[in-house]
Amino acid sequence: MSHVQALHVEKLENYPAQQGAIRRCIWGYHLIVELWEAPFDLLADASKVLEKLKASLNGNGKKVNGVSYQFQPFGASAQVNSGFANVYIHTWPESGYAAIDIMAASKEEAYEILEKLKKAFSPKHIYVIEVPRGITKEEWGET
């Protein structure tokens, strides 16, 4: 298994973008992830990529649904959800690259999913952007 050489994390603040946005609570946390220098064979086949995504959401006893698309001659797009978390991936195996979105109810859950994906795809470099999504009821204050 490859050793991860670099992990860079950007942390973005959550600012309301439109009227009323501050009162919404959609998801707790969104990680935008780029994997670099992952092995070709781990990114090329859509059915294998889908199984790795499903495994990243397993372990919490929730049903996991998913769908994938196989590009020709290789590469994949896939999406899985458990009702409490969603993961989306697009792969370019010829470049050893994958773009991933992880949306989960908490920062901890999002990073647990990321850890499973790191093990599954064995990239040498990882770039992560953290985006808090929505706010909790406790943060709403007076409306």
Buried (B, 14 or more C-beta within 10 A) or exposed (E): EBEBEEEEEEEEEEEEEEEEEBEEEEBBBBBBBBBBBBBEEBBBBBEBBBBBBBBBBBEEEEEBEBEBEBBEEBBBBBBBBBEBBBBBBBBBBEEBBBBBBBBBEEBEBBBBBBEBBBEBBBBBBBBBBBBBBBBEEEEEEEE
